[in-house]
Amino acid sequence: MLLFITYWVPPFAAVQMVDWWRKRGNMDVRQVLSTSLKPGWEALVALLVGFAAATPFMDTSLYVGYASSHWLQGGDIAFAVGFVVGALVYGGIRWVETGSVRDPEPAAGRPEAVLGTATAD
């Protein structure tokens, strides 16, 4: 049962990695600390599609997928399939939504200036 539950992790990790790559590893502190959260439907869709795409490649005690039982002789490549599909779906949705592969460079600034906690030196 525990192994079956872990199949959501690869698509989730793929979404996190693609988002980090799109933002060039820079985090906008104002966005994180704002009270209005972005819906994030793209990530949820990518997670669900990645999980669904991995289902035929699963081989667990609860469920054995068609691809795993017929083509892979019991092999379980669902983690890799879920990761790749999740990354492609999330990246594709974000590309269609924003019109670019990567987000623009963030404005240069220190986090202290954004938070209003800068001290006089």
N, C-alpha and C positions, 0 to 999 in steps of 0.2 A: 504494500500500500504506500509506504513512504517513497519508494522509487517512482511510483506513478505520479505522485504529487510533484516531484522535482522536474517534470517535463516543462513547466512554465518558465524555468530559470533561463535557458538559452535564448528564447525570444526576448525576454526582459533584458538580459545582458546585452543583446544586440542593439536594442533600442537605446540603452544607456551609452554604448560605445559610439553609435552613429551620431547621437546628439552631442556627445563630447567632441567628436571629430568635426562636426558642422560648426561648432562654436569655437574651434581652434584651442580647446582646452581652457578657455577663459570663461569665467563665471561673472555674470552681471549681478553684483551684490544688491542693487536696487530692485531688480526683478525678484530675487529670492526673498527679500525682506518686505516686499509689497504685500498688502492685504488682499489684493485681487489676484487670484490664481488663474492661469490660463487653463482652459478646459482639458487639453491633452488628449483629444479623441484620436489623434494620429497614433499615439503610442498604444492606446488600448486596441485599436484595430490591428496594428502590427503584432501585438502580443497574441491576440485571438487567432489571427490568420497563421502565424508561426506555429502555434500549438496545434491547430487543425491540420496543417500540412505535415506535421511530425507524426500525427496519429497512425497513418498506415505503416510507418517505419518502427513502431514501438514493439517491444517484446518483453512483457512483464508477466507476473503471475496472474494478474487480473485481466489483461487484454493482450492479444497478439495481433498485430496489424497484418493486413494482406501482403504488403511488400516484404515485410520481415519473414513471414512464413512461406511465401511462394518464391521469391527472388533471392532473398538473402540467407536462406537456410537457417533462420533463427537469429540472424545478426540484428543488432539494434543500432541504427544510425540516426535515431530520432533527434538526439541532441544536436547533431550537426545540421540536420535538415531544418529544425526549428530555428537555429541561430541564423542560418543563411537566409531563410525566407523572412524572418522577422526583420533582419537588417535591410533586405531589399525592399520590403513593403514600407517600412518606416522612412527609409531614404527616398523612396519614390514619392510617397505622399508629401513629404516635406519639400521635395524638389518641385512638384506640381503646385503646391501651395505658395511657395516663395519665389519660384522662377529661377533659383540658383542652386548650385550644388552645396555651397557653403554659405554660412551667414556672413554678413560684412564684419570687418574688423571693429571691435568695440572701441569706444573713445578712450584715450589714454587718461588714466587718473588713478589716484591711490584710493584704496577702500576707506581710509580714514576720512577723506574728503567727502565721499559719498555718504558715509554714516554720520558725518557731522561731529566726529570725535577727535579731530586733529588738534594737537596741542602746539602752542607756540614754542619754537626752539630758541 
